[in-house]
Amino acid sequence: MDIMDSVDFGPPYDDEDADIIIRSSDLVDFRLHRLFLTKASPVFKAVLSQASDSPLLPEGYAGPPIRRERAGELLVLCLQETSDTLESLLSVIVPVPPSIPDALDSVIPVLAAAQTYQMHNALVHIRRLSSRSSGNPFRAYSLSWRFGLKEESLIALALSMDRPLTVEGLGKDLCLFSGPALMELLNCRVRGREAVQEGLRQFRTLRAATVWSQCSSGDSLADLCKKQPPKKRLAAPVPNAIAASPSLPTLVPVKHNKGKSGKKLVSPPWLEKFLSSCEDDLAALNRKQLYLMFHDHTVHEHEDGTICQHCGQGVSGVAIERIWAIIEDVVSDSLRNDPDILMLHSKDALPPTAAPVVPVRAFGEPFNSAGADLVLRSSDFVDFHAYKASLAAASPFFRDMFTLPQASDPPDDSMKDGRLVLPVQEDSQTLERLLTFLMHVSPTVQSLTFADAVNVLSATQKYQMDGLTASIRGFLRDPQVVGPTYITPGSAFAAYVLACRQHLAAEALQAARCTLDAPFSLETCAEDLRLASGDILYALSQYRIRCRDVALQALADTCPSFESSNWTQNHDNSGWGRLGSHCDGERQRISLPEGYSRAGDILPPIPAWLAAHIDAMAEGLKSGALPPSPNKVADISSFHRAFESHGNCQYCALAYRRSGSDEVWISLAEKIDKAIQQVRLCVPW
């Protein structure tokens, strides 16, 4: 690479006396003295002390090879980190002002780089200089999990406890997660919520009063709050939490629970209420809620609309901020000291176990022909007799393999009874099904599952058996072959993950459509998350959003059928709009979520119960509570229940009998199904 392909970072990394260049992955050059690198990192010390392009690196180095180039007389080390990461990293080993980001998700790449290059002192300084208290906690968790930063993972977990963990909320950040990281995050949050709630309970009962005494202007404010008459109400604004000092000292609670006067300390009711609400719902555990409860108490909680003189007096935003800092410490300590969370979060690998010795056995009929000239050995050590000519005719992969020169003196384990032994990665069940189709043996697929089909199709795709792939897919379209349990809503997500892992787009789309019959969330995916990855989860979530949109649009296009007075087959003015005008109950128009147009003109209102039923369907689709499946959206039984709940209205009963309502729902289901057939799944490969 020529030096003109990169740009200089500039001050302070532009020293004319520099004797080395560090080049980032986005081609930004940092000029500095190699002494700083060798003193800070044993990895750079090893690289710079050896002239070889492949130097021997210290034990424990897990990063990629460090490429060496030349820029004139200067040595260039090309690293994998971006220029932003390198700027922050170098600022703690070079005598320049530190440039460490505060957001946790931004500082993690810097910590990861320091860990990769074994800069242990720099790692300590970066953690000390960064507050690590803001940013996106889920993104931070995925990055810290990837880089093995346990301390930052626990901090991110603590910051995420008051936030809902949803597929929609993660958005594109979902692509950063691996399946095991998501599964671990779910498990840690379940156990973490229990630990935090227990920590808050103990803090409220044992320490809250002491903390309040230390942070406020006196130890008896809580007693005065209850006994002394309040002053006239003041229009007190909510204190600005953001303006409070971010570097407040952490207070150490005293061991006793008595104030200067010797009386037992009591925390004020608003603080008790806040802590109690957080124990019940961790979504309330945030700084803004703390300020709001303090404000509501001082302005609204006393009788006659008067302000509490004593809680509002001498308690500044700094005091509330100190209380919040201690509550944050309680949360972090609860997570850090819980052995179950540490066990869940442990990334220590289990010691490798020796693979058991499995004896080789022959499959037998029909793959034991004496005339065969090849033995295919499955991954579970089962031998199948096959013919090279059949494999070569069906697969360019095998054809090219068989045309390669063979060794004149092959190893003993590569031959059996004069036949070449060819080990393959497929297990015996998959290999049996593959050869069954290839050799035109009567297929035995009565118990075929989706996983079986995916494994066979994956093998045909790997071996470039295009004709056989098409034949098997055609064969699997027969419902008598695959049966009703081939793929179900309960197994659809697992089937989708399996198809994606094997890069089978058609089967992934088929499974994705089957997932539409059930709600989709990280919790419903359960143990199948371990085999998934964030990018295929994101692809499925986007596919379901597109299906939801077409279902909503189909519902909008169907609305005139309910509002029109002459939409029935016999046009006898017996529709909901005409008869519904005499309904005993209220009437209203159908409303749909913003952004979805309806076909036709605005027509007369219909009975409120019917409009509410249709609006509830639309809202359920929009929120995700109603799966975007034709069967779920156009559920006739749900319409019947809504009608029965309306009561004994003779006009609605007459419209119900004459209007052909069931036909409308059937038509809606057909519209949604036709629209969903056109929705593409954007697979991530």
C-alpha positions in Angstrom: 0.0 0.0 0.0 1.3 3.4 -0.9 1.6 6.1 1.7 -0.6 8.4 -0.5 -3.5 6.0 0.4 -3.5 7.2 4.0 -3.8 10.6 5.7 -2.0 12.0 8.7 -4.0 12.5 11.9 -2.2 15.7 12.6 -1.4 17.3 16.1 -0.4 15.9 18.5 0.6 12.8 16.5 2.7 14.6 13.8 6.1 14.8 15.5 8.9 15.4 12.9 11.3 13.3 15.0 8.8 10.3 15.1 10.4 7.0 14.3 7.3 4.9 13.7 3.8 5.2 12.2 0.7 3.5 13.5 -1.9 3.2 10.8 -5.6 2.6 11.6 -8.1 0.5 9.8 -9.6 3.6 8.2 -6.1 4.6 6.9 -5.2 7.4 9.3 -1.5 7.6 10.3 -0.3 8.4 13.8 3.4 9.5 14.0 5.1 8.9 17.3 8.1 7.5 19.1 8.3 3.7 19.4 9.6 4.1 23.0 6.0 4.8 24.1 4.7 1.6 22.5 7.4 -0.7 23.7 7.1 0.6 27.3 3.3 0.3 27.3 2.8 -3.0 25.5 4.8 -6.3 25.4 3.1 -7.0 22.1 4.5 -4.0 20.4 7.8 -4.6 22.1 8.0 -8.1 20.5 7.0 -6.7 17.1 9.5 -3.9 17.1 12.4 -6.0 18.5 12.2 -8.5 15.7 13.0 -7.9 12.0 10.8 -10.7 10.8 7.4 -9.9 9.1 6.0 -12.7 11.3 7.4 -12.0 14.7 6.9 -14.3 17.7 4.3 -12.6 19.8 3.8 -12.9 23.6 1.7 -15.7 25.0 -1.9 -14.8 25.3 -2.0 -12.5 22.3 -5.3 -13.2 20.5 -5.4 -10.4 18.0 -4.8 -10.7 14.2 -1.3 -10.6 12.7 0.2 -7.1 12.8 1.1 -6.2 9.2 4.4 -4.3 8.7 4.9 -1.8 5.8 7.3 1.0 5.0 6.6 4.7 4.4 10.0 6.0 3.2 12.4 5.3 6.1 9.7 4.8 8.7 8.2 1.5 9.7 4.4 1.4 9.5 2.4 -0.9 11.8 -1.1 -1.6 10.3 -3.7 -2.2 13.1 -7.3 -3.4 13.1 -8.6 -0.5 15.2 -10.3 2.7 13.9 -8.7 6.1 14.2 -11.1 7.1 17.0 -10.1 4.1 19.0 -6.4 4.6 18.4 -6.6 8.3 19.3 -8.1 7.4 22.7 -5.7 4.5 23.3 -2.6 6.5 22.5 -3.7 9.4 24.6 -3.1 7.3 27.8 0.4 6.2 26.8 1.7 9.4 25.2 2.1 12.7 27.2 -1.0 14.4 25.8 -4.4 15.3 27.4 -6.4 12.1 27.7 -9.2 11.7 25.1 -11.5 9.0 26.6 -15.2 8.8 25.7 -17.7 8.8 28.5 -20.3 6.6 26.9 -19.9 2.9 27.9 -20.5 1.6 24.3 -17.9 4.1 23.0 -15.2 3.3 25.5 -15.4 -0.5 25.1 -13.5 -0.7 21.8 -10.7 1.3 23.5 -10.6 -1.1 26.4 -10.7 -4.0 24.0 -7.7 -2.6 22.2 -5.7 -2.1 25.4 -6.6 -5.7 26.4 -5.5 -7.1 23.0 -2.1 -5.4 23.1 -1.7 -6.3 26.8 -1.5 -2.7 28.0 -2.5 -3.5 31.6 -1.6 0.0 33.0 -3.5 1.7 30.2 -6.5 -0.5 30.9 -6.6 0.7 34.5 -6.2 4.4 33.4 -9.0 4.1 30.8 -11.4 2.6 33.3 -10.5 5.3 35.8 -10.9 8.2 33.4 -14.2 7.0 31.9 -17.5 7.4 33.8 -18.9 4.4 31.8 -22.4 5.5 32.9 -24.2 6.5 29.7 -24.7 5.4 26.1 -26.6 2.4 24.8 -26.3 -0.4 27.5 -27.4 -3.2 25.1 -24.9 -2.2 22.5 -22.3 -1.9 25.3 -23.2 -5.4 26.5 -22.8 -7.0 23.1 -19.4 -5.4 22.6 -18.1 -6.2 26.0 -19.3 -9.8 25.6 -17.5 -10.1 22.3 -14.3 -8.7 23.7 -14.5 -10.6 27.0 -14.7 -7.5 29.2 -16.5 -8.9 32.2 -16.5 -5.8 34.3 -18.0 -3.7 31.5 -20.6 -6.4 30.9 -21.8 -6.2 34.4 -21.9 -2.4 34.2 -23.9 -2.6 31.0 -26.2 -5.2 32.6 -26.9 -2.8 35.5 -27.6 0.1 33.2 -30.0 -2.0 31.2 -32.2 -3.2 34.1 -34.7 -0.4 33.8 -35.1 -0.7 30.0 -37.3 -3.2 28.1 -35.4 -5.8 26.1 -37.3 -6.2 22.8 -36.4 -7.0 19.2 -37.9 -3.7 18.1 -36.0 -1.7 20.7 -32.7 -3.2 19.8 -33.2 -2.4 16.1 -30.0 -2.7 14.1 -27.9 -3.2 17.2 -29.4 -6.7 17.2 -26.9 -7.5 14.5 -24.0 -7.0 17.0 -25.2 -9.9 19.1 -24.4 -13.6 18.8 -27.0 -16.1 19.9 -25.2 -17.1 23.0 -24.7 -13.4 24.0 -28.5 -12.8 23.7 -29.3 -15.9 25.7 -26.8 -15.0 28.4 -28.3 -11.4 28.5 -31.8 -12.8 29.0 -30.6 -15.2 31.8 -28.6 -12.5 33.5 -31.5 -10.0 33.4 -33.9 -12.5 35.0 -31.5 -13.3 37.8 -30.3 -9.7 37.9 -33.7 -8.2 38.4 -34.2 -10.5 41.4 -30.8 -9.4 42.8 -31.5 -5.7 42.3 -34.9 -5.9 43.8 -33.4 -7.7 46.9 -30.7 -5.0 47.1 -33.2 -2.2 46.9 -35.3 -3.8 49.6 -32.3 -4.0 52.0 -31.3 -0.5 51.1 -34.8 0.8 51.9 -35.1 -0.9 55.2 -31.5 -0.6 56.5 -29.7 2.4 54.9 -32.1 4.8 53.2 -32.6 6.9 56.3 -28.9 7.2 57.0 -28.2 8.2 53.4 -31.0 10.8 53.5 -29.5 12.3 56.7 -26.0 12.5 55.1 -27.3 14.1 51.9 -29.8 16.6 53.3 -29.3 19.5 55.6 -30.5 17.8 58.8 -31.3 14.4 60.4 -34.8 15.3 61.5 -36.3 16.5 58.2 -38.4 13.4 57.8 -40.0 13.9 61.3 -40.6 17.6 60.7 -42.2 16.7 57.3 -45.0 14.9 59.2 -45.4 17.2 62.3 -44.9 20.8 61.3 -47.5 22.8 59.4 -46.5 23.4 55.7 -46.1 26.8 54.2 -48.0 28.2 51.2 -47.6 26.3 48.0 -44.9 27.4 45.7 -44.5 26.8 42.0 -41.3 24.9 42.3 -39.8 23.6 39.1 -38.3 20.1 38.8 -34.6 20.3 39.5 -32.4 19.8 36.4 -30.6 16.5 37.0 -28.4 17.1 34.0 -27.0 20.3 35.5 -25.9 18.5 38.7 -22.2 17.8 39.1 -21.3 14.4 37.5 -18.3 14.0 39.9 -19.9 13.9 43.3 -18.1 12.0 46.0 -19.7 8.7 47.0 -20.8 8.8 50.6 -20.0 6.0 53.0 -23.1 5.2 55.1 -22.5 5.2 58.9 -23.0 1.9 60.7 -25.6 3.3 63.2 -29.0 4.6 62.3 -29.3 7.6 64.6 -28.8 11.3 63.9 -27.1 14.0 65.9 -30.0 14.3 68.3 -29.9 10.6 69.1 -33.3 10.0 67.5 -33.9 7.1 65.1 -33.4 8.3 61.6 -36.4 8.1 59.2 -36.3 8.6 55.5 -39.0 10.8 54.0 -42.2 9.3 52.5 -41.4 10.3 49.0 -38.1 8.4 49.1 -39.8 5.4 50.6 -42.4 5.5 47.9 -39.7 5.7 45.2 -37.7 2.8 46.5 -40.8 0.7 47.0 -42.0 1.3 43.5 -38.6 0.3 42.1 -38.8 -3.0 44.0 -42.1 -3.7 42.2 -41.1 -2.4 38.8 -37.5 -1.8 37.8 -38.7 0.5 34.9 -39.1 3.1 37.6 -35.5 2.9 38.6 -34.1 6.0 36.9 -32.9 9.5 37.9 -35.8 11.3 36.3 -38.4 9.3 38.3 -36.5 10.1 41.5 -36.7 13.9 40.8 -40.3 13.7 39.8 -41.3 11.9 43.1 -39.4 14.5 45.1 -41.1 17.3 43.2 -44.6 15.8 43.5 -44.1 15.4 47.3 -42.9 19.0 47.8 -45.6 20.5 45.6 -48.7 18.2 45.7 -48.7 15.6 48.4 -49.8 17.7 51.4 -53.5 18.6 52.0 -54.8 22.0 50.8 -52.3 22.0 47.9 -49.5 23.4 50.0 -45.7 22.8 49.7 -43.7 20.8 52.3 -41.4 23.3 54.0 -39.0 20.9 55.4 -38.4 18.5 52.4 -38.1 21.4 50.0 -35.8 23.3 52.4 -32.1 22.6 52.3 -32.4 19.8 49.7 -30.7 20.8 46.5 -30.3 19.0 43.2 -26.8 18.0 44.4 -28.3 16.2 47.4 -30.8 14.3 45.2 -27.9 13.5 42.8 -25.9 12.1 45.7 -28.8 9.8 46.7 -29.1 8.6 43.1 -25.3 7.9 43.0 -25.6 5.7 46.1 -28.7 3.9 44.6 -26.7 3.2 41.5 -23.9 1.7 43.7 -26.5 -0.5 45.4 -27.6 -1.8 42.0 -24.1 -2.4 40.8 -23.1 -4.2 44.0 -26.2 -6.4 43.9 -25.2 -7.6 40.5 -21.4 -7.8 41.1 -21.8 -9.8 44.3 -24.5 -12.3 43.1 -22.8 -15.7 42.6 -25.5 -16.9 40.2 -25.0 -13.9 37.9 -21.2 -14.3 37.9 -21.7 -18.0 37.1 -24.1 -17.2 34.2 -21.7 -14.5 33.0 -18.6 -16.7 33.2 -16.9 -17.2 29.9 -14.3 -19.7 31.1 -14.1 -22.6 28.7 -14.6 -26.1 29.9 -11.6 -28.3 29.6 -11.6 -30.3 26.3 -12.7 -33.8 26.6 -11.3 -36.6 24.5 -13.6 -37.8 21.7 -14.9 -41.3 22.3 -13.6 -44.0 20.0 -16.5 -45.1 17.7 -16.1 -48.3 15.7 -16.7 -48.1 11.9 -19.8 -50.1 10.8 -21.4 -50.8 7.4 -24.8 -49.4 6.7 -26.0 -52.5 4.9 -28.9 -52.7 2.4 -29.3 -51.1 0.0 -25.9 -49.4 0.2 -23.7 -52.5 0.3 -23.4 -53.3 -3.4 -20.4 -55.6 -4.3 -20.0 -53.7 -7.5 -19.5 -50.3 -5.9 -16.1 -48.6 -6.4 -16.3 -46.0 -3.5 -17.0 -45.9 0.2 -18.6 -42.8 1.7 -17.9 -42.6 5.5 -20.3 -40.5 7.5 -19.3 -38.3 10.4 -20.6 -40.9 12.8 -18.5 -43.6 11.1 -21.0 -45.4 9.0 -19.9 -46.7 5.6 -22.0 -46.4 2.5 -21.1 -48.2 -0.8 -21.5 -45.8 -3.8 -20.6 -45.4 -7.4 -18.2 -42.7 -8.6 -20.0 -42.4 -11.9 -23.3 -41.5 -10.2 -21.8 -39.0 -7.9 -19.7 -37.4 -10.8 -22.8 -37.1 -13.0 -24.8 -35.4 -10.3 -22.1 -33.2 -8.8 -19.4 -31.0 -10.3 -17.8 -31.1 -6.9 -17.3 -34.9 -7.0 -16.5 -34.9 -10.7 -13.5 -32.5 -10.2 -12.4 -34.5 -7.2 -12.3 -37.8 -9.1 -10.3 -36.3 -11.9 -7.5 -35.3 -9.6 -4.4 -37.6 -9.6 -4.5 -40.3 -7.0 -1.6 -41.1 -4.7 0.4 -44.2 -5.9 0.7 -45.4 -2.3 -2.4 -44.3 -0.4 -2.6 -44.6 3.4 -4.1 -47.8 4.8 -7.1 -46.0 6.3 -8.0 -44.4 2.9 -8.8 -47.8 1.3 -11.2 -50.6 2.3 -11.6 -53.8 0.3 -9.9 -52.2 -2.6 -12.3 -49.2 -2.6 -11.4 -45.5 -1.9 -12.8 -44.4 1.5 -14.0 -40.8 1.3 -15.0 -39.2 4.7 -17.8 -36.6 4.6 -19.1 -34.2 7.2 -22.7 -35.4 7.0 -24.1 -37.9 9.5 -25.4 -41.3 8.5 -29.1 -40.2 8.5 -28.4 -37.3 6.2 -26.2 -39.4 3.9 -28.8 -42.1 3.7 -31.4 -39.6 2.6 -29.0 -38.0 0.1 -28.1 -41.3 -1.5 -31.7 -42.5 -1.5 -32.6 -39.6 -3.8 -29.4 -40.0 -5.8 -29.5 -43.7 -6.4 -33.3 -43.7 -7.1 -34.0 -46.0 -4.1 -37.6 -45.9 -2.9 -37.6 -42.9 -0.5 -38.3 -43.7 3.1 -39.4 -40.3 4.4 -42.5 -41.0 6.4 -40.8 -39.5 9.5 -39.1 -36.6 7.6 -38.8 -33.4 9.6 -37.9 -29.9 8.5 -34.5 -30.4 10.1 -34.0 -33.6 8.0 -34.9 -31.8 4.8 -32.6 -28.8 5.6 -29.7 -31.1 6.3 -30.2 -33.0 3.0 -30.7 -29.8 1.0 -27.6 -28.3 2.6 -25.6 -31.3 1.4 -26.9 -31.0 -2.1 -26.1 -27.3 -2.2 -22.6 -27.9 -0.8 -21.9 -30.6 -3.4 -23.4 -28.4 -6.2 -26.2 -31.0 -7.0 -28.5 -28.4 -8.5 -30.8 -30.9 -10.3 -31.1 -33.0 -7.1 -31.9 -29.9 -5.0 -34.8 -29.0 -7.3 -36.1 -32.6 -7.3 -36.0 -32.8 -3.5 -37.8 -29.5 -3.1 -40.5 -30.6 -5.5 -40.8 -33.9 -3.6 -41.2 -32.1 -0.3 -44.1 -30.0 -1.5 -46.4 -33.0 -1.3 -48.3 -32.8 2.0 -48.6 -36.5 2.1 -44.9 -36.8 2.2 -44.0 -34.3 4.9 -47.1 -34.5 7.0 -48.8 -31.9 9.3 -45.9 -31.7 11.8 -43.3 -31.0 9.1 -43.2 -27.4 10.4 -45.5 -25.9 13.0 -45.8 -22.4 14.6 -44.1 -23.8 17.7 -41.1 -25.1 15.7 -41.1 -22.4 13.0 -38.4 -20.2 14.7 -36.0 -23.1 15.2 -36.6 -24.1 11.6 -35.9 -20.6 10.4 -32.6 -20.5 12.3 -31.6 -23.9 11.0 -32.3 -22.9 7.4 -30.4 -19.6 7.8 -27.4 -21.4 9.3 -27.3 -23.6 6.2 -27.9 -20.6 3.8 -31.1 -22.1 2.4 -33.0 -19.0 1.4 -36.2 -20.8 0.1 -36.5 -22.8 3.3 -35.8 -19.8 5.5 -38.6 -17.9 3.8 -40.9 -20.8 4.2 -40.1 -21.0 8.0 -40.3 -17.2 8.3 -43.9 -17.3 7.0 -44.8 -20.0 9.5 -43.5 -17.7 12.4 -46.3 -15.2 11.5 -48.9 -17.4 13.3 -47.2 -16.7 16.7 -45.9 -13.7 18.7 -42.2 -13.0 18.2 -39.9 -11.9 21.1 -36.6 -12.9 22.5 -38.4 -14.7 25.4 -40.5 -16.8 23.0 -37.4 -17.8 21.1 -36.2 -19.5 24.3 -33.3 -22.0 23.9 -33.3 -21.7 20.1 -31.5 -18.3 20.6 -28.2 -20.2 21.3 -28.1 -21.3 17.6 -29.2 -18.0 16.2 -27.3 -14.8 15.5 -28.3 -11.2 15.7 -28.3 -10.6 12.0 -30.8 -13.4 11.2 -33.0 -12.2 14.1 -32.9 -8.7 12.7 -33.8 -10.1 9.2 -36.8 -11.9 10.6 -38.0 -8.9 12.6 -37.9 -6.7 9.5 -39.7 -9.3 7.5 -42.5 -9.4 10.1 -42.7 -5.6 10.1 -43.2 -5.6 6.3 -45.9 -8.4 6.7 -47.6 -6.3 9.4 -47.6 -3.3 7.1 -49.3 -5.2 4.2 -51.8 -6.7 6.6 -52.7 -3.3 8.0 -53.1 -1.9 4.4 -55.3 -4.9 3.5 -57.4 -4.1 6.6 -57.7 -0.5 5.6 -58.8 -1.5 2.1 -61.5 -3.7 3.6 -63.0 -0.9 5.8 -65.4 0.3 3.1 -67.0 -3.1 3.1 -68.1 -2.5 6.7 -69.0 1.1 6.3 -71.0 0.8 3.0 -74.8 0.5 3.1 -75.0 -1.7 0.0 -72.0 -4.1 0.1 -73.9 -7.3 0.5 -74.4 -9.7 -2.4 -78.1 -8.9 -2.8 -77.7 -5.1 -2.4 -80.8 -4.9 -0.1 -79.7 -2.0 2.0 -79.0 -4.4 4.9 -75.4 -3.5 5.6 -73.9 -2.3 8.9 -74.0 1.3 7.8 -77.8 1.3 7.2 -79.1 -1.1 9.9 -76.3 0.0 12.3 -77.8 3.5 12.2 -80.7 2.1 14.3 -78.3 0.4 16.7 -79.2 0.7 20.4 -75.6 1.6 21.2 -73.2 4.3 20.1 -71.9 4.7 16.5 -68.4 5.7 15.3 -66.1 5.6 12.3 -63.3 3.2 12.0 -59.9 4.8 12.8 -56.6 3.3 11.6 -53.0 4.0 12.7 -51.5 7.0 11.0 -49.8 6.3 7.6 -52.3 3.7 6.4 -54.7 4.9 3.7 -58.1 3.4 3.1 -59.7 2.7 -0.3 -62.9 4.6 -1.1 -64.7 7.6 0.4 -65.4 8.3 4.0 -68.8 6.6 4.6 -71.4 6.7 7.4 -70.3 5.5 10.9 -71.0 1.9 12.0 -71.9 0.5 15.4 -69.3 1.3 18.0 -68.7 -2.3 19.0 -67.8 -3.3 15.4 -65.6 -0.2 14.9 -63.9 -0.9 18.2 -63.3 -4.5 17.1 -61.6 -3.4 13.9 -59.6 -0.7 15.6 -58.4 -3.2 18.2 -57.2 -5.4 15.4 -55.3 -2.5 13.8 -53.8 -1.5 17.1 -52.8 -5.1 17.9 -51.1 -5.4 14.6 -49.3 -2.1 15.1 -48.1 -3.0 18.6 -47.1 -6.6 17.7 -49.7 -8.1 20.1 -51.6 -9.5 17.1 -49.4 -11.7 14.8 -49.5 -10.5 11.2 -51.0 -13.8 10.0 -54.1 -14.1 7.7 -55.6 -16.6 10.2 -55.0 -14.3 13.2 -56.0 -11.0 11.6 -59.1 -12.3 9.8 -60.3 -14.5 12.7 -64.0 -15.1 12.2 -64.5 -16.5 15.7 -63.1 -13.3 17.2 -65.6 -11.3 15.2 -68.4 -13.6 16.5 -67.3 -13.0 20.1 -67.3 -9.3 19.6 -70.8 -9.5 18.2 -72.1 -11.6 21.1 -70.6 -9.2 23.6 -72.8 -6.4 22.1 -76.0 -7.8 23.5 -79.5 -8.2 22.2 -79.7 -5.4 19.6 -82.3 -6.4 17.0 -80.8 -4.2 14.3 -77.3 -5.5 14.6 -78.7 -9.0 14.8 -80.5 -8.5 11.5 -77.4 -7.0 9.9 -75.4 -9.9 11.3 -77.7 -12.4 9.6 -78.0 -10.6 6.3 -74.7 -8.9 5.7 -72.5 -11.8 4.7 -69.9 -10.8 7.3 -68.1 -14.1 7.3 -67.4 -13.6 3.6 -65.8 -10.3 4.3 -63.3 -11.9 6.8 -62.6 -14.7 4.4 -61.9 -12.1 1.7 -59.6 -10.2 4.1 -57.7 -13.3 4.8 -57.1 -14.0 1.1 -56.0 -10.4 0.6 -53.5 -10.6 3.4 -52.2 -14.0 2.3 -51.7 -12.8 -1.3 -49.9 -9.6 -0.1 -47.6 -11.6 2.3 -46.7 -13.9 -0.6 -45.0 -10.9 -2.2 -43.0 -9.9 0.8 -39.3 -10.8 0.6 -37.0 -12.0 3.3 -33.7 -10.1 3.1 -31.4 -12.9 4.2 -28.1 -11.7 5.6 -25.8 -13.7 3.4 
